[in-house]
Amino acid sequence: MRAVLVRIGVDQAYGKWNAPVDPASRQFVYLPIPESDGTVFHPNLERRYTDFLPGLESFCANHSCHLRENLQFPSPLLQRSVHLDPDFKQLTYGDDGARRGRVIKEMSNGDLIVFYAGLRPISPCEHKLIYAIVGLYVVDEVVCVNAVPPERWHQNAHTRKSKRGETDIIVRAKRGRSGRLERCIPIGGWRDGSYRVTPELLDAWGGLSVKNGFIQRSVVPPAFLNPQRFYAWFLSQEIPMLERDN
């Protein structure tokens, strides 16, 4: 088994905002990064941030906060297209198989992709951001983007575009064992000058391929040194997985 830790979601580098999380319940909103300006989509396949507004507003209503006044949501995002990847409803994930996704390109049936995000707490918390696992895929298959037929173009951000990277790949995950977490799992905070996985979790997982649990940002996704041990820990958390984005 192979397993990697992949950062997803809007943040200060991509979108200038962090999606919210309630530290008490660990309920959160999944909000993808913006699509590149000038992207051309196949007819009727463009996704926009307005598609995610109901989920954001529902979260705010449930937690008695205001999207703009309390969470400072940047209204210009509503004018932009969204790069919905991973797509938890379709259980797909796309990446560049020649660069960041090179290790993912080599994955096969039963391998793991663990998704995490930097979320902003809506109430006072030890850290400015909560780095947390928000989803997990058990890989079913990995295919080249050019092998995806037109009737499946709607399933991933990399195939919704009329122009895609020649080395792009699409991961399809196993149903019933993959999805967005019903509530996130905090895994790290600020220590030693950056955001890192806690020492306790590094021990529980059997370690990561990065120095001292560094997860703030990386070109190559960190790999789990003992995937089976991590997966046993993950399953012990007993958190339901949803086949939807929010």
C-alpha positions as CSV (number, residue, x, y, z in Angstrom):
1,M,0.0,0.0,0.0
2,R,1.1,3.6,-0.8
3,A,-0.4,6.7,0.8
4,V,0.2,10.4,0.3
5,L,-1.1,13.6,2.0
6,V,-2.4,16.1,-0.4
7,R,-3.3,19.7,0.5
8,I,-6.6,21.0,-1.0
9,G,-9.0,23.9,-0.7
10,V,-9.0,27.7,-1.0
11,D,-6.3,29.4,1.1
12,Q,-4.2,32.6,1.2
13,A,-2.2,31.6,-1.8
14,Y,-5.1,30.5,-3.9
15,G,-8.2,32.6,-3.3
16,K,-7.0,34.8,-0.4
17,W,-9.3,33.2,2.1
18,N,-9.6,30.1,4.3
19,A,-12.8,28.1,4.6
20,P,-14.4,28.0,8.1
21,V,-14.3,25.3,10.7
22,D,-16.1,25.1,14.1
23,P,-13.4,23.8,16.5
24,A,-16.0,22.4,18.9
25,S,-18.0,20.2,16.5
26,R,-15.2,20.0,13.8
27,Q,-17.8,20.8,11.2
28,F,-16.3,22.6,8.2
29,V,-16.9,23.8,4.7
30,Y,-15.0,22.5,1.7
31,L,-14.3,25.3,-0.7
32,P,-11.9,24.5,-3.7
33,I,-9.3,26.8,-5.2
34,P,-10.2,29.2,-8.0
35,E,-9.8,28.1,-11.6
36,S,-7.1,29.9,-13.7
37,D,-8.3,33.1,-15.4
38,G,-9.1,32.6,-19.0
39,T,-10.0,28.9,-18.7
40,V,-12.4,27.7,-21.3
41,F,-14.9,24.9,-20.4
42,H,-16.8,22.4,-22.3
43,P,-20.5,23.5,-22.7
44,N,-22.4,23.5,-19.4
45,L,-19.5,22.1,-17.4
46,E,-18.2,25.3,-15.7
47,R,-18.5,25.4,-11.9
48,R,-18.6,28.6,-10.0
49,Y,-18.2,29.8,-6.4
50,T,-21.9,30.7,-6.4
51,D,-22.5,26.9,-6.5
52,F,-20.9,26.7,-3.0
53,L,-22.8,29.7,-1.5
54,P,-25.7,27.6,-0.1
55,G,-23.2,25.4,1.8
56,L,-21.4,28.4,3.2
57,E,-24.7,30.1,4.2
58,S,-26.0,26.9,5.8
59,F,-22.8,26.6,7.9
60,C,-23.1,30.3,9.0
61,A,-26.8,29.8,9.9
62,N,-25.9,26.7,12.0
63,H,-23.1,28.5,13.8
64,S,-24.6,31.9,14.2
65,C,-22.1,33.8,12.2
66,H,-22.2,36.1,9.1
67,L,-20.3,35.1,6.0
68,R,-19.0,38.6,5.2
69,E,-19.1,40.4,8.5
70,N,-17.7,37.6,10.7
71,L,-15.8,35.5,8.2
72,Q,-14.7,38.2,5.8
73,F,-15.6,36.2,2.8
74,P,-14.2,38.0,-0.3
75,S,-17.2,38.8,-2.6
76,P,-15.0,38.9,-5.8
77,L,-14.7,35.1,-5.5
78,L,-18.4,34.8,-6.5
79,Q,-17.4,36.2,-9.9
80,R,-14.9,33.4,-10.5
81,S,-14.9,29.8,-11.7
82,V,-13.9,27.2,-9.3
83,H,-11.4,24.3,-9.7
84,L,-13.5,21.6,-8.1
85,D,-10.8,19.1,-7.4
86,P,-11.2,16.7,-5.6
87,D,-14.8,16.3,-6.6
88,F,-16.2,14.4,-3.6
89,K,-19.6,13.9,-5.3
90,Q,-18.0,12.2,-8.2
91,L,-15.1,10.7,-6.1
92,T,-12.4,11.9,-8.5
93,Y,-9.2,13.8,-8.2
94,G,-7.0,15.2,-11.0
95,D,-3.3,16.2,-11.0
96,D,-0.3,16.7,-13.3
97,G,1.2,13.2,-13.6
98,A,4.5,14.7,-14.6
99,R,5.0,17.0,-11.7
100,R,3.2,17.1,-8.3
101,G,1.1,14.1,-9.2
102,R,3.9,11.9,-10.4
103,V,3.7,9.6,-7.3
104,I,-0.1,9.5,-7.6
105,K,0.2,8.5,-11.3
106,E,1.9,5.3,-10.1
107,M,-0.8,4.4,-7.6
108,S,-3.0,1.4,-8.0
109,N,-6.0,-0.3,-6.5
110,G,-6.1,0.1,-2.7
111,D,-3.6,2.9,-2.3
112,L,-4.6,6.0,-0.3
113,I,-4.9,9.7,-1.0
114,V,-5.5,11.7,2.2
115,F,-6.8,15.2,1.7
116,Y,-6.1,18.0,4.2
117,A,-6.8,21.7,4.4
118,G,-5.9,24.8,6.3
119,L,-9.2,25.9,7.9
120,R,-9.9,29.1,9.9
121,P,-11.7,28.6,13.2
122,I,-14.8,30.6,13.9
123,S,-14.2,30.8,17.6
124,P,-11.0,31.4,19.7
125,C,-8.5,28.7,19.2
126,E,-4.9,27.9,20.0
127,H,-3.9,28.4,16.4
128,K,-4.8,30.9,13.7
129,L,-5.5,28.0,11.3
130,I,-6.5,24.4,12.0
131,Y,-4.8,22.0,9.7
132,A,-7.0,19.0,9.4
133,I,-7.8,15.9,7.3
134,V,-11.0,16.6,5.4
135,G,-11.3,13.6,3.1
136,L,-9.8,10.3,2.0
137,Y,-9.8,8.2,-1.2
138,V,-9.1,4.5,-1.5
139,V,-7.9,4.4,-5.1
140,D,-9.9,2.3,-7.5
141,E,-7.9,3.3,-10.7
142,V,-5.8,6.0,-12.2
143,V,-6.3,7.0,-15.8
144,C,-4.7,9.5,-18.2
145,V,-6.9,12.5,-18.8
146,N,-7.0,11.9,-22.6
147,A,-8.5,8.4,-22.0
148,V,-11.6,9.9,-20.3
149,P,-14.6,9.7,-22.7
150,P,-16.9,12.7,-23.3
151,E,-19.7,11.2,-21.2
152,R,-17.4,11.4,-18.2
153,W,-15.9,14.8,-18.7
154,H,-18.3,16.3,-16.1
155,Q,-16.7,14.2,-13.3
156,N,-13.5,16.2,-12.7
157,A,-12.1,19.7,-13.0
158,H,-9.4,18.5,-15.3
159,T,-11.8,17.1,-17.9
160,R,-14.4,19.9,-17.6
161,K,-11.9,22.2,-19.4
162,S,-11.7,22.2,-23.2
163,K,-7.9,22.4,-22.9
164,R,-6.2,20.0,-20.5
165,G,-2.6,19.1,-19.7
166,E,-1.3,16.3,-21.8
167,T,0.3,14.7,-18.7
168,D,-2.8,15.1,-16.4
169,I,-4.2,12.1,-14.7
170,I,-7.6,11.3,-13.1
171,V,-8.0,9.2,-9.9
172,R,-11.2,7.4,-9.4
173,A,-11.9,6.3,-5.8
174,K,-13.8,3.3,-4.4
175,R,-17.4,4.0,-3.4
176,G,-18.3,3.2,0.2
177,R,-14.7,3.6,1.4
178,S,-14.0,7.1,0.1
179,G,-15.3,10.7,0.4
180,R,-15.4,13.9,2.3
181,L,-15.3,13.6,6.1
182,E,-18.5,14.4,8.0
183,R,-16.3,16.3,10.4
184,C,-12.6,17.1,10.0
185,I,-9.7,15.6,12.0
186,P,-7.2,18.2,13.2
187,I,-3.7,17.0,12.7
188,G,-1.4,19.9,13.3
189,G,-0.6,23.4,14.3
190,W,2.1,26.1,14.4
191,R,5.4,24.9,15.9
192,D,9.0,25.4,15.0
193,G,8.2,28.3,12.6
194,S,5.6,26.6,10.4
195,Y,2.5,24.4,10.4
196,R,3.4,20.8,11.2
197,V,1.7,17.5,12.1
198,T,1.8,17.0,15.9
199,P,4.5,14.7,17.3
200,E,1.9,12.4,18.8
201,L,0.2,11.8,15.4
202,L,3.5,11.3,13.7
203,D,4.2,8.5,16.2
204,A,0.7,7.1,15.7
205,W,1.0,7.1,12.0
206,G,4.5,5.7,11.8
207,G,6.0,8.9,10.3
208,L,5.9,11.0,7.2
209,S,8.5,11.5,4.4
210,V,8.9,15.2,5.4
211,K,11.1,16.7,8.1
212,N,9.4,17.1,11.5
213,G,5.9,16.8,10.0
214,F,6.1,19.9,7.8
215,I,2.7,20.4,6.0
216,Q,2.5,24.1,5.4
217,R,3.1,23.7,1.6
218,S,5.1,21.3,-0.5
219,V,5.8,20.7,-4.2
220,V,5.8,16.9,-3.6
221,P,3.0,15.5,-1.4
222,P,4.3,14.0,1.8
223,A,4.2,10.2,1.9
224,F,3.2,8.1,4.8
225,L,6.1,5.8,5.8
226,N,3.7,3.2,7.2
227,P,0.4,3.4,5.2
228,Q,-1.2,0.4,6.9
229,R,-0.5,1.8,10.3
230,F,-2.0,5.2,9.3
231,Y,-5.1,3.6,7.7
232,A,-5.7,1.5,10.9
233,W,-5.5,4.8,12.9
234,F,-7.8,6.5,10.4
235,L,-10.5,3.8,10.6
236,S,-10.3,3.9,14.4
237,Q,-11.6,7.5,14.2
238,E,-14.9,6.1,13.0
239,I,-15.9,9.3,11.0
240,P,-18.6,8.8,8.3
241,M,-17.5,9.7,4.7
242,L,-19.9,11.5,2.4
243,E,-20.1,11.4,-1.4
244,R,-20.8,15.1,-1.6
245,D,-18.8,18.3,-1.4
246,N,-20.7,20.0,1.4
